[in-house]
Every structure is written in structure tokens, then in C-alpha cells.
């Protein structure tokens, strides 16, 4: 593994692109996995084809789309077992006064990106409009749910394709005022151990738009796809396991404002030097989570959201970038099969 040390973050030692190690299985476990895979596959493929080729294009309500997506999640037994929201006690999320702590119409979901399940889960819960973002531009490209899922298997793109129809976030939000916008600001998948530098697109969000950091973690972790092209490996892990669990963490909304709109007591709220070894440490002057949102300077929004994703996902901020993953994949495929 010494040849891959250049893709390890020097400050934290985290390698965000390495695949998750597969556990060794006993003979009975192999039999069980083969049985589950063979039983689920004939149901899973038709359900996916039925939704993405037909059902999603029908004029149905948001509730209908969510129900259909939960059927897809139910075939491989994916369960949402642990949801925590900053500032909300467990068991009180249904209270009406907490609804503004959740993503809704006119807000942006900035999600971690580790697995194809990310897009499927977000679509099933929030019914957002997905957009792709890039490390080198503030423009985005609208995606369908299927395209967002496929991005988890694809190589990172440093910039949009020549024929891509890119627009700014304000245009997308104006076009879909009744739905939230979901994006993956790391621009490529990781193994969940590190948070990459985020796309500058977050700094271009419309003035005073709420941006919700959302971290998704999976147990077991073998459904993450940090290496592109792992279609069969992912499908085997997804359908062969008896069950999968999702842990969801939704952070305090981040609102970007101009310098003259920032309250005096918030002027030092965000300090890049306040993080050590990738973990933002506690500060006495940090705003409590009793407030639904925190205001930061617009140009500091990507850094603040990145710190929130690291805290929520129990990960580290790393300096390894999405374009470096292209070099990693080339080197990885020279030594290992990807299937």
C-alpha cells in the first residue's frame, strides 16, 4: 500500500478513497448470502426498472414518489433506524416547532457522499431536486434521481461536460420553489472517513438561504463505493446482507450573509483555526443549537458546512481533493480488479 501514500492526508493520516475491507465469511454465512442474493435479485431489478422507467414520469404526488422509493429500499431491507437533528431531543421531532430544523422548500441539502443509497434515501425522505456540483465552478447541473445514483459509481469530474446544461443555484431554486435542492458538495464518493474540500457552489447560494448539512452513515459499511465502477460488488453487498441500517445526522442550518449583516457576537463564530486535526473543537462563544440556524459570511459557508459534515459523520477534514481521485483510480486499477 506504500504506492498509495500520496493519496493519504498528511495531517490526519486518513485515506478517503480506499475501499472498506470485506469481512471474512464462514461457510454457513456464504450459503445465507447466496440465498438472499438469489431471492432478492428477481424482485429488486423489476422494482427499480418499474420506477425509473415508468413510475417517476407519471403525474403523481410527492407522497406517491416517496412510497415507491421506500419500496425499493425495502427489498434489500434498508432501515432508517437512527435520526438525530441538532437542537432536537429524541422523540420530539414530530413537534411542529421543530419542523424548521428540517430541510424543506427553498432550502439546500448539502449531503455526505459515500454510496448510491445516499441519493435514494434523500429522494425517499425529502423529495428534492438533485444537482451536480464541481470543484472548479459555481454552476450546477440538474440531475434525475437515477443520474444522482449513477454518480456514486462514476469518476469525479473536475468541470462540467461541454454539452452540460449548467446554471446557477438561484435559477434552479426559482424553477422549483416548492422543493428543496440536494447536492453532494464533495463532488465524488469517499469511504466516509474523511470530508473532502467542498465545492465553491455553496458560497453562491441565494442570499440567506438555509443550507442543511446532512451526514449519512451505514452499518455495515460495505455498501459504500469509494472506487468507481463497483457495480457488482455493491449489488452483492446490498442484496446479500440480511439487513442494512442508516444513521442520519442533520446539522444546524447554515445561512450565508454579507459582513454588514453579521451580528457582532457572531463575528468570530467561524474561525478556520478553531479546528485541530480535522475535528472542530468546542468553543465557549459557539452559538448553541437552540437556534435553528447560524449565520456566517457567504465566502465561509463551504468551510463551515465542511466542519459540520465532519462533526456529524465522525469524520476528519482532509486536504485530498476530488481531482486527485482520478490519479488514485488509475493506480488502483493497475493492481486490483474493480467489478
N, C-alpha and C positions, 0 to 999 in steps of 0.2 A: 504493500500500500504506500510505500515511500514515493512512488511516482505521482501520487495524488496529493501530496502535501501542499502544493501550490494552491489547492482549492480548499484548504483549511484556514479558517480565520485565525490570524496571528494573535489577536488579543484574547480570544476565548477558547481557541482550540476546537471550535465546532466546525464540522463538515456538513453543510446543509444539503448537499446533493447526493450523499451516499445512501443506497437503498437500506431499508430496515432489515436486519438479519432475520432469517426464517428459522423458526424453532424446529428442532428435530422431532420427528413423529414416530410413535410406536406403530407396530403392525395394526392393532385394532383402530388406532386413530386414522391411519391411511384408509382402511376399509370404510370408516364412517364418512370421511371427506369425499371419497369417490362416490359413495351412495348419495350424499347430499347434493353433490355437484350434478350427478346424472338426473336426480329427481327435480331439481330446481331449474336447470337449464331449459327444458321444454316449456316451462311457464314464463321464465324471465324474458327470453327473446321475443315471444309474441306480444307480451305486455309492453315492452319497450317499443317494438315496431308499431303497435297499435296506437300508442300515444304520440310518438314523434312524427309519424307519417300521416296520421289522421286526426286524432282527438284534439291535439293542440291547435289545429286550424279551425275547429268548429267554434261558432259564436256562443261559447259557454261562459258562465260567471267565473270569477276568481276562485270561489269555493269549489266549483267543479274541477278546475285545473289542479287545485291543491289535493283534492281527494284522489284524483287519478295518479298524481305523483307519489302519494303515500302508498298507493297500491304497488308501485314499482319498488319503493323502499321496503315494503313488507315481504316481498318474495324472498330476498336474501336475509330476512329477519334483522333489519337495521332498526334499532330502537333509540329513541331520544330519551335518555334517562337522567340527564343532569343539566339543568339550565340555571345559570346564575347571571344576574344583572346587577351592575354596580349600583349601590344605594337601595337595593330592594331585598328585603328579608325573604327567605324561602317560605313558600306557601302564601305570599301576599301579592304575587304578580298579577292576579286577576282583579285586584283593586283598581278602580277607574283612575285613581290619582297617579298610578304608575304607568299608564299607557304611553305617556310622552317620553318614557325612558326606553321605548322600543322603536325600531325603525318603522317609518310609515310614509305615506305620500309626501313628496317634497324633500325627503332625506336621502342620504347616501350611505350604503353599507360598504365599508372597507374590510374585506374578509381575508383571513389567512387562506393560503392556497397549498394544500398538500395532496388532495385526492379528487377524482371525478365526482365523488359523493358530495363535495362541497357545494357545487352548483345545484345538484339535485335537491339537497336539503334546503338550501336557501330559497329555491323556487317553490318547494312544498310548504314552507312556513310563511314567507313574506311576499311571494309572487312578484318579484322585482323585474325590472328591465336590466338585462346584463349588458355590460360594455367591456371591451378590452382596453387595456392601457399599456403604455410603452415607456421604457426608461428614458427616452430622449425627446419626448414631445408631450405637450399638454392636451392633445386632442385624443379622442376616443372613437371606437368603432362599435356600433351596436351589434349584439350577438343574440342568437336564439339560445334557448336552454341547451339544446343539443350541441351547438357550437361551443358554448361555455364548457360543457363536459369534455369535449374533444380537446380543448386547450390544455387539459391536465395531462394529455398524452403527447403533446406537441413540443417541439423545440421552441425555446424562447425567441421572440422577435425583437430586435433592437429598435426597429421602426416599422411603421405600417407598410403593408404591401403597396406597390404602385397604384393598383386599381382599388384600394380600400376606400370606402366612403367614410372619412373621418370628419368629426365635428367636435365642437367644444361641449363641456358638460352642461352649460346653460341651455344650449339648443336641445339636447336630449331631455332635460328636465322640463323644458317648456312644451315639448311634444307629448310627454306623458306626465301630466300634473297629478294624476291620481294614483301613481305607483312609485315606490322607491327605486333608486338606481343602485345596482350591485356591481362592484368591481373588485379585482384582485390586484392590489397595488404593488405586490412584489413582482408581478409580470411573469412569473414562472413558478412551478411547484417546487417544494422543498420537502425534507423529511420531517419537518415540524420542530427541529431542534434549534433553528436559527431564523431570525427575521431579516430578510434582505433589505437593502436601501429601497425606499418606496419611490414610486413614480411621482414626478412633479405635478401630475394631473390633479392631485388633491389640493394643491395650492391654488388651482384655478376654479375651484368650486364657487358657485354663485354666492354673493355676499350673505353672510350669516346663515348659511345652510348647515344643518346638523349632519355631521359625519359620525357614524357609529362604528367603532372598531368591533369586529366580531371574530373570535378565535374558536375554531372547531378542532377538537381532538378526538381520536378514535381509539377504542380498545376492542380487540388487539390492533396493533399499529401496522399490520401487514397489508392494509388497503391503501396506503399512501403510495404515490407514484412519482418519486423524485427523478427517476430516469425515464425519458420519453420512450414511447413505443412499447410499454409494458402491458399490452392489451391482455394477452392470455394469462400472464402472471396475476394481474389484477382480477380477472374474471374467476380464476381458480381460487384465489383468496376470498373473494366476495361470496361465491356460491358454495364453497367447500366448508366454511366455518359454520358451526351451529347458529351463532348469533354475533352481532356487532353492536357496539354501543357508541353513542355520540355524546361528548361533553361539550356544551355550548357556553361560551362566556361572552357577554355583551357589555362593552365598556361604556363609560360616561360619554355622552355625545360631545364632539369637538366642534367648535364654531370659530371660523376664521374671521377676524375683524381687522380694521385698519388701526394704526398706532394710536390715533387720537380717540378711538372708541374703546380702548382697553382701560378698564378701571385701574386706579393707582395700585390697589392691593394685589392686582393680577400681573403687574408689570414684570415681576420676577417669577411668575408662575412656572414658565418653562425655561429651563436652563440646560443646555446640552451638556454642561459639565456636571450636572446632577446625577448622571448615570455612571456606574462603575462596573467594569467587566460585562457591559451589555445589559445589566439589570438596573433600572431606575430605582434609586434608594429613597427611603422616606425623607420628607422634608417637613419641618414644623409649620411652614407657611403654605403647604399644599392645600388647595381647596377641597373641602370634604365632599363626599359623594352624595350628601343630602341635596345638593343642587343637581338639576337634570342635565346641565351642560357646562362646559368650561370654555372660556374664550381665550384664544391665543392669536398672535399675529399671523396673518394669512400665509406668509412665507415660511412660518414654523409649523404649519399644520402637518406636513408629511412626517417630520421628526417626532412630533407629539403622538400622532397616530401609530407610528412605528414602536414607540416606547409602550404604548397601551397594548398593542398586539403582543409584544414580548412579555409583558406582565400577565396578561390574560391567558396566554398559551404556555406560560412557564418555559419560555424560550430565551435565547440571547440575541441581542442585536449584533449583526455581523457585517463586515465590510465587503464580503464576497458579493458580486453583482450578478444580475441575470445574464448579461453577455458572456461572462466567464463560464457559464454553464455550457455554452456551445463547445468550448475547448474541453471541458470535462467530459462531455458525452463522446466526443471524438476519441479521446484517450481511453475511456471506459469500454467502448465497443471494440477496441483492439484487443482487449484482454478477457472480456466477458460477453456471453450471449445475452441479448435482450429480446424477450419474447412475451 
